[in-house]
Amino acid sequence: MEYAESKALLILDQRNALSSALTKDEIEDADRVFRSIDRDGGGSISESEARDFFAERAKRDVENGG
């Protein structure tokens, strides 16, 4: 299900329709998460930033038994 939701959001983004499909709170939440992954503030997520994010997420999942 998570994959399908991600794919749908990607399609909306490619059609420049994503912002109309999200609430203000969802947009703010997505922006906050993006900024937390984009550690150098460059406006894009580099491969190393993505790798670090997923490594930290996996570590948390293991610690939480998930």
C-alpha positions in Angstrom: 0.0 0.0 0.0 2.8 2.4 0.8 4.3 1.9 -2.6 1.0 2.6 -4.3 0.6 5.8 -2.3 4.1 6.9 -3.1 3.5 6.2 -6.8 0.3 8.1 -6.8 2.0 11.1 -5.2 4.8 10.9 -7.7 2.4 11.0 -10.6 0.6 13.9 -9.1 3.9 15.7 -8.7 4.9 15.0 -12.3 1.5 16.6 -13.4 2.1 19.6 -11.2 -1.1 18.7 -9.3 0.4 17.5 -6.0 -0.2 20.7 -4.1 -3.9 20.6 -5.0 -4.2 17.1 -3.6 -2.7 17.8 -0.2 -3.9 19.8 2.7 -1.9 22.7 4.1 -0.8 20.5 7.1 0.3 17.7 4.7 2.4 20.2 2.7 4.0 21.7 5.8 4.7 18.2 7.1 6.3 17.1 3.8 8.4 20.3 3.7 9.6 19.7 7.2 10.6 16.1 6.4 12.3 17.2 3.2 14.3 19.8 5.0 15.3 17.3 7.7 16.7 14.9 5.0 18.3 17.7 2.9 20.9 18.4 5.6 23.1 20.7 3.5 20.1 22.9 2.6 20.9 22.6 -1.1 17.2 22.2 -2.1 17.6 18.6 -3.3 18.3 15.3 -1.6 21.7 13.8 -2.5 22.4 10.1 -2.7 24.4 10.3 0.6 21.6 12.2 2.4 19.0 9.6 1.2 21.3 6.8 2.3 21.8 8.4 5.7 18.1 8.9 6.1 17.2 5.3 5.3 20.0 4.0 7.5 18.7 6.0 10.4 15.2 4.9 9.7 16.2 1.2 9.6 18.1 1.6 12.9 15.0 3.1 14.5 12.9 0.3 13.2 15.2 -2.4 14.5 15.4 -0.6 17.9 11.6 -0.4 18.0 11.2 -4.1 17.0 9.7 -3.2 13.6 
